Amino acid sequence: MKIFVILIGILFGNLNMALAHQYPNPISVQDANTLVEQGNAILIDIREKDEVVLGMASPAFWYAKSTIDADFEGFISYLGAQSKKEIILYCRSGRRVSLVIEKLAERGIHAFNMGGFQDWVSAGLPVKTPSTSPQKLTAW
Protein backbone atom coordinates (compact mmCIF):
# COMPACT_ATOMS: atom_id res chain seq x y z
CA MET A 1 0.00 0.00 0.00
CA LYS A 2 2.83 2.41 0.85
CA ILE A 3 4.42 1.86 -2.53
CA PHE A 4 1.07 2.51 -4.23
CA VAL A 5 0.68 5.85 -2.38
CA ILE A 6 4.24 6.85 -3.29
CA LEU A 7 3.67 5.96 -6.96
CA ILE A 8 0.42 7.95 -7.05
CA GLY A 9 2.23 10.92 -5.48
CA ILE A 10 5.01 10.70 -8.05
CA LEU A 11 2.54 10.40 -10.92
CA PHE A 12 0.70 13.51 -9.78
CA GLY A 13 3.90 15.43 -9.09
CA ASN A 14 3.68 15.57 -5.31
CA LEU A 15 6.41 13.37 -3.89
CA ASN A 16 6.33 15.11 -0.48
CA MET A 17 2.63 14.25 -0.12
CA ALA A 18 3.33 10.65 -1.05
CA LEU A 19 6.19 10.42 1.44
CA ALA A 20 4.12 12.00 4.21
CA HIS A 21 1.66 9.13 3.97
CA GLN A 22 4.38 6.65 4.85
CA TYR A 23 5.00 8.50 8.10
CA PRO A 24 2.82 8.28 11.22
CA ASN A 25 -0.37 10.33 11.64
CA PRO A 26 -0.60 12.01 8.21
CA ILE A 27 -2.95 14.93 7.62
CA SER A 28 -3.56 16.76 4.35
CA VAL A 29 -2.64 20.43 4.06
CA GLN A 30 -6.29 21.21 3.39
CA ASP A 31 -7.44 19.48 6.58
CA ALA A 32 -4.61 21.07 8.54
CA ASN A 33 -5.54 24.52 7.25
CA THR A 34 -9.20 23.97 8.12
CA LEU A 35 -8.39 22.92 11.70
CA VAL A 36 -6.06 25.91 12.16
CA GLU A 37 -8.58 28.37 10.68
CA GLN A 38 -11.27 27.02 13.02
CA GLY A 39 -8.95 27.57 15.99
CA ASN A 40 -8.85 23.85 16.74
CA ALA A 41 -5.17 23.27 15.96
CA ILE A 42 -1.73 24.80 16.11
CA LEU A 43 0.59 24.49 13.11
CA ILE A 44 4.31 24.23 13.91
CA ASP A 45 7.17 24.47 11.42
CA ILE A 46 10.11 22.42 12.73
CA ARG A 47 12.54 23.26 9.92
CA GLU A 48 15.83 24.91 10.73
CA LYS A 49 16.52 28.65 10.50
CA ASP A 50 18.15 28.49 7.07
CA GLU A 51 15.00 26.84 5.70
CA VAL A 52 12.45 29.05 7.49
CA VAL A 53 13.95 32.35 6.34
CA LEU A 54 12.80 31.45 2.82
CA GLY A 55 9.17 31.34 3.94
CA MET A 56 6.71 29.40 6.04
CA ALA A 57 2.98 28.76 6.29
CA SER A 58 1.28 31.99 7.40
CA PRO A 59 -0.49 30.56 10.46
CA ALA A 60 2.55 28.53 11.59
CA PHE A 61 4.70 28.96 14.64
CA TRP A 62 8.39 28.10 14.43
CA TYR A 63 10.12 25.64 16.73
CA ALA A 64 13.24 24.18 15.10
CA LYS A 65 13.88 20.46 15.44
CA SER A 66 17.37 21.18 16.75
CA THR A 67 15.75 23.20 19.56
CA ILE A 68 13.28 20.38 20.22
CA ASP A 69 16.17 17.90 20.41
CA ALA A 70 18.17 20.16 22.73
CA ASP A 71 15.25 20.85 25.10
CA PHE A 72 12.47 18.32 24.62
CA GLU A 73 10.96 19.19 28.01
CA GLY A 74 10.71 22.83 26.91
CA PHE A 75 8.90 21.75 23.77
CA ILE A 76 6.50 19.63 25.85
CA SER A 77 5.80 22.70 28.03
CA TYR A 78 5.23 24.83 24.93
CA LEU A 79 2.71 22.30 23.62
CA GLY A 80 1.02 22.10 27.00
CA ALA A 81 0.32 25.82 26.83
CA GLN A 82 -1.69 25.39 23.61
CA SER A 83 -4.95 24.74 25.46
CA LYS A 84 -5.77 21.28 24.13
CA LYS A 85 -5.54 22.18 20.46
CA GLU A 86 -4.58 19.54 17.91
CA ILE A 87 -0.87 19.65 17.11
CA ILE A 88 0.15 19.68 13.44
CA LEU A 89 3.83 19.63 12.50
CA TYR A 90 5.63 20.03 9.20
CA CYS A 91 9.20 20.19 7.95
CA ARG A 92 10.62 19.85 4.43
CA SER A 93 9.36 16.35 3.67
CA GLY A 94 7.77 14.92 6.83
CA ARG A 95 10.77 12.80 7.88
CA ARG A 96 11.89 15.01 10.78
CA VAL A 97 8.29 15.38 11.90
CA SER A 98 7.95 11.60 12.11
CA LEU A 99 10.90 11.51 14.53
CA VAL A 100 9.31 14.17 16.74
CA ILE A 101 5.93 12.43 16.59
CA GLU A 102 7.50 9.20 17.81
CA LYS A 103 9.03 11.00 20.81
CA LEU A 104 5.73 12.75 21.56
CA ALA A 105 3.84 9.45 21.34
CA GLU A 106 6.13 8.02 24.03
CA ARG A 107 4.72 10.77 26.28
CA GLY A 108 1.13 10.10 25.25
CA ILE A 109 0.93 13.22 23.10
CA HIS A 110 -0.71 12.92 19.66
CA ALA A 111 0.48 15.08 16.76
CA PHE A 112 -0.24 15.08 13.03
CA ASN A 113 2.34 15.01 10.23
CA MET A 114 1.40 17.49 7.50
CA GLY A 115 4.44 16.53 5.43
CA GLY A 116 6.46 19.29 3.83
CA PHE A 117 6.30 23.03 3.37
CA GLN A 118 6.16 22.59 -0.40
CA ASP A 119 2.84 20.76 0.01
CA TRP A 120 1.43 23.90 1.65
CA VAL A 121 2.80 26.10 -1.13
CA SER A 122 1.53 23.75 -3.87
CA ALA A 123 -1.96 23.94 -2.36
CA GLY A 124 -1.89 27.73 -2.84
CA LEU A 125 -2.22 28.41 0.88
CA PRO A 126 -0.83 31.64 2.41
CA VAL A 127 2.88 31.94 3.08
CA LYS A 128 4.84 34.50 5.08
CA THR A 129 8.48 35.48 5.00
CA PRO A 130 10.00 36.48 8.33
CA SER A 131 11.11 40.10 8.53
CA THR A 132 13.55 39.44 11.36
CA SER A 133 15.79 36.61 12.39
CA PRO A 134 13.68 33.60 13.40
CA GLN A 135 16.33 32.78 15.98
CA LYS A 136 14.72 35.35 18.28
CA LEU A 137 11.15 34.29 17.62
CA THR A 138 8.91 31.28 18.18
CA ALA A 139 6.09 32.75 16.12
CA TRP A 140 5.43 35.54 13.66
PAKE-458140 format. One line per field, with one value per residue: residue number from 1; residue in one letter; x, z, y of N, C-alpha, C in turn. Coordinates in steps of 0.1 Angstrom, whole numbers, plus 5000, padded with zeros to 4 digits. Example, Ala and Ser with C-alpha at 12.3 -4.5 7.8 and 13.67 -1.06 7.14 Angstrom:
2
k	c(1;2) .
r	c(A;S) .
n.px	c(5132;5128) .
n.pz	c(5078;5071) .
n.py	c(4943;4978) .
ca.px	c(5123;5137) .
ca.pz	c(5078;5071) .
ca.py	c(4955;4989) .
c.px	c(5132;5129) .
c.pz	c(5078;5079) .
c.py	c(4967;5000) .
REM end
This chain:
140
k	c(1;2;3;4;5;6;7;8;9;10;11;12;13;14;15;16;17;18;19;20;21;22;23;24;25;26;27;28;29;30;31;32;33;34;35;36;37;38;39;40;41;42;43;44;45;46;47;48;49;50;51;52;53;54;55;56;57;58;59;60;61;62;63;64;65;66;67;68;69;70;71;72;73;74;75;76;77;78;79;80;81;82;83;84;85;86;87;88;89;90;91;92;93;94;95;96;97;98;99;100;101;102;103;104;105;106;107;108;109;110;111;112;113;114;115;116;117;118;119;120;121;122;123;124;125;126;127;128;129;130;131;132;133;134;135;136;137;138;139;140) .
r	c(M;K;I;F;V;I;L;I;G;I;L;F;G;N;L;N;M;A;L;A;H;Q;Y;P;N;P;I;S;V;Q;D;A;N;T;L;V;E;Q;G;N;A;I;L;I;D;I;R;E;K;D;E;V;V;L;G;M;A;S;P;A;F;W;Y;A;K;S;T;I;D;A;D;F;E;G;F;I;S;Y;L;G;A;Q;S;K;K;E;I;I;L;Y;C;R;S;G;R;R;V;S;L;V;I;E;K;L;A;E;R;G;I;H;A;F;N;M;G;G;F;Q;D;W;V;S;A;G;L;P;V;K;T;P;S;T;S;P;Q;K;L;T;A;W) .
n.px	c(5008;5020;5038;5021;5009;5031;5038;5015;5017;5040;5033;5014;5029;5036;5057;5064;5039;5032;5053;5048;5026;5037;5047;5040;5006;4995;4982;4963;4972;4950;4931;4946;4949;4922;4915;4933;4923;4898;4905;4911;4935;4971;4997;5029;5061;5089;5113;5148;5165;5178;5161;5136;5138;5133;5106;5074;5044;5017;5000;5016;5037;5071;5094;5123;5136;5162;5162;5141;5152;5173;5161;5138;5119;5112;5099;5077;5064;5058;5039;5020;5009;4991;4964;4949;4946;4947;4978;4998;5024;5051;5078;5104;5100;5085;5099;5115;5095;5082;5100;5099;5072;5072;5087;5069;5047;5056;5053;5026;5014;4996;5002;4999;5012;5019;5035;5055;5067;5065;5042;5022;5026;5022;4995;4985;4981;4984;5015;5042;5070;5097;5105;5124;5152;5146;5156;5152;5126;5095;5073;5055) .
n.pz	c(5000;5008;4988;4966;4973;4972;4945;4933;4943;4930;4903;4902;4907;4933;4954;4981;4994;4989;5003;5029;5036;5043;5067;5103;5114;5093;5078;5056;5038;5034;5053;5076;5074;5076;5102;5117;5109;5121;5146;5161;5161;5162;5142;5135;5124;5120;5107;5101;5108;5085;5065;5071;5068;5042;5039;5053;5063;5067;5091;5108;5137;5147;5156;5159;5149;5159;5183;5196;5200;5216;5239;5249;5269;5272;5248;5252;5273;5260;5241;5259;5267;5248;5251;5247;5219;5187;5175;5148;5128;5105;5082;5059;5043;5059;5072;5094;5111;5116;5134;5156;5163;5171;5194;5209;5211;5228;5252;5253;5238;5211;5177;5144;5112;5087;5065;5041;5037;5010;5002;5013;5000;4973;4974;4973;4996;5021;5026;5046;5049;5071;5087;5105;5122;5127;5148;5171;5176;5183;5170;5143) .
n.py	c(4988;5012;5017;5020;5044;5061;5059;5070;5096;5104;5102;5122;5144;5151;5144;5149;5148;5121;5108;5117;5102;5078;5081;5084;5093;5110;5141;5160;5190;5206;5198;5203;5231;5238;5230;5247;5273;5272;5274;5251;5239;5239;5250;5240;5247;5229;5231;5241;5272;5282;5272;5282;5310;5314;5313;5304;5286;5308;5307;5294;5286;5287;5263;5250;5218;5212;5227;5215;5189;5196;5206;5190;5188;5215;5219;5202;5216;5240;5230;5221;5245;5252;5249;5225;5221;5206;5192;5200;5193;5203;5199;5198;5175;5157;5138;5145;5154;5130;5118;5134;5131;5104;5106;5123;5106;5087;5100;5101;5120;5132;5140;5154;5147;5169;5167;5183;5217;5225;5212;5227;5252;5243;5238;5263;5278;5305;5321;5333;5355;5357;5388;5394;5379;5345;5332;5346;5344;5326;5326;5342) .
ca.px	c(5000;5028;5044;5011;5007;5042;5037;5004;5022;5050;5025;5007;5039;5037;5064;5063;5026;5033;5062;5041;5017;5044;5050;5028;4996;4994;4970;4964;4974;4937;4926;4954;4945;4908;4916;4939;4914;4887;4911;4911;4948;4983;5006;5043;5072;5101;5125;5158;5165;5182;5150;5125;5139;5128;5092;5067;5030;5013;4995;5025;5047;5084;5101;5132;5139;5174;5158;5133;5162;5182;5153;5125;5110;5107;5089;5065;5058;5052;5027;5010;5003;4983;4950;4942;4945;4954;4991;5002;5038;5056;5092;5106;5094;5078;5108;5119;5083;5080;5109;5093;5059;5075;5090;5057;5038;5061;5047;5011;5009;4993;5005;4998;5023;5014;5044;5065;5063;5062;5028;5014;5028;5015;4980;4981;4978;4992;5029;5048;5085;5100;5111;5136;5158;5137;5163;5147;5112;5089;5061;5054) .
ca.pz	c(5000;5009;4975;4958;4976;4967;4930;4929;4945;4920;4891;4902;4909;4947;4961;4995;4999;4989;5014;5042;5040;5049;5081;5112;5116;5082;5076;5044;5041;5034;5066;5085;5073;5081;5117;5122;5107;5130;5160;5167;5160;5161;5131;5139;5114;5127;5099;5107;5105;5071;5057;5075;5063;5028;5039;5060;5063;5074;5105;5116;5146;5144;5167;5151;5154;5168;5196;5202;5204;5227;5251;5246;5280;5269;5238;5259;5280;5249;5236;5270;5268;5236;5255;5241;5205;5179;5171;5134;5125;5092;5080;5044;5037;5068;5079;5108;5119;5121;5145;5167;5166;5178;5208;5216;5213;5240;5263;5253;5231;5197;5168;5130;5102;5075;5054;5038;5034;4996;5000;5016;4989;4961;4976;4972;5009;5024;5031;5051;5050;5083;5085;5114;5124;5134;5160;5183;5176;5182;5161;5137) .
ca.py	c(5000;5024;5019;5025;5058;5069;5060;5079;5109;5107;5104;5135;5154;5156;5134;5151;5143;5107;5104;5120;5091;5067;5085;5083;5103;5120;5149;5168;5204;5212;5195;5211;5245;5240;5229;5259;5284;5270;5276;5238;5233;5248;5245;5242;5245;5224;5233;5249;5287;5285;5268;5290;5324;5314;5313;5294;5288;5320;5306;5285;5290;5281;5256;5242;5205;5212;5232;5204;5179;5202;5209;5183;5192;5228;5217;5196;5227;5248;5223;5221;5258;5254;5247;5213;5222;5195;5196;5197;5196;5200;5202;5198;5163;5149;5128;5150;5154;5116;5115;5142;5124;5092;5110;5128;5095;5080;5108;5101;5132;5129;5151;5151;5150;5175;5165;5193;5230;5226;5208;5239;5261;5238;5239;5277;5284;5316;5319;5345;5355;5365;5401;5394;5366;5336;5328;5353;5343;5313;5328;5355) .
c.px	c(5009;5034;5034;5009;5018;5042;5026;5009;5032;5043;5019;5016;5040;5043;5063;5050;5027;5042;5055;5032;5024;5048;5038;5019;4996;4981;4973;4966;4960;4930;4933;4950;4931;4908;4922;4930;4903;4892;4912;4925;4959;4992;5020;5053;5084;5114;5136;5158;5168;5170;5138;5126;5135;5113;5086;5052;5026;5008;5005;5034;5060;5090;5110;5135;5151;5171;5149;5142;5170;5174;5139;5115;5104;5097;5076;5057;5051;5039;5016;5003;4994;4968;4943;4939;4952;4968;4994;5016;5042;5071;5094;5099;5085;5086;5111;5107;5080;5088;5104;5080;5062;5079;5078;5048;5043;5056;5032;5006;5008;4996;5003;5010;5017;5023;5054;5059;5058;5047;5019;5014;5020;5000;4975;4977;4988;5005;5034;5063;5088;5108;5123;5141;5149;5143;5157;5132;5107;5077;5062;5040) .
c.pz	c(5000;4995;4965;4960;4971;4952;4926;4932;4934;4906;4890;4907;4923;4955;4976;5001;5000;5001;5028;5046;5045;5063;5090;5112;5105;5082;5064;5047;5041;5047;5077;5085;5078;5096;5123;5120;5117;5145;5168;5167;5159;5151;5135;5128;5122;5119;5106;5102;5090;5061;5059;5069;5049;5027;5048;5059;5072;5088;5114;5126;5143;5157;5161;5157;5163;5182;5203;5208;5216;5240;5249;5257;5278;5258;5243;5266;5271;5244;5247;5272;5257;5238;5247;5226;5198;5175;5157;5132;5110;5092;5064;5037;5046;5076;5093;5117;5125;5133;5158;5172;5174;5193;5216;5220;5226;5253;5263;5246;5216;5188;5153;5122;5089;5063;5053;5035;5019;4993;5003;5005;4976;4962;4975;4985;5012;5031;5036;5051;5062;5080;5095;5115;5132;5147;5173;5185;5177;5173;5155;5136) .
c.py	c(5013;5027;5024;5040;5067;5070;5070;5094;5113;5110;5118;5146;5159;5145;5136;5146;5127;5102;5106;5109;5079;5069;5084;5095;5114;5128;5158;5182;5211;5210;5202;5225;5247;5240;5242;5271;5283;5272;5263;5232;5243;5242;5249;5238;5241;5224;5241;5263;5289;5281;5278;5305;5325;5315;5302;5296;5299;5317;5298;5293;5282;5276;5246;5228;5204;5217;5222;5193;5184;5203;5203;5187;5206;5228;5212;5207;5237;5242;5223;5234;5261;5250;5236;5213;5210;5201;5191;5202;5195;5204;5203;5187;5155;5140;5133;5150;5140;5113;5122;5135;5112;5095;5115;5116;5087;5087;5108;5113;5129;5142;5145;5155;5156;5173;5177;5206;5232;5221;5219;5249;5256;5238;5254;5284;5295;5313;5333;5343;5363;5378;5403;5380;5357;5331;5334;5351;5328;5314;5341;5360) .
REM end
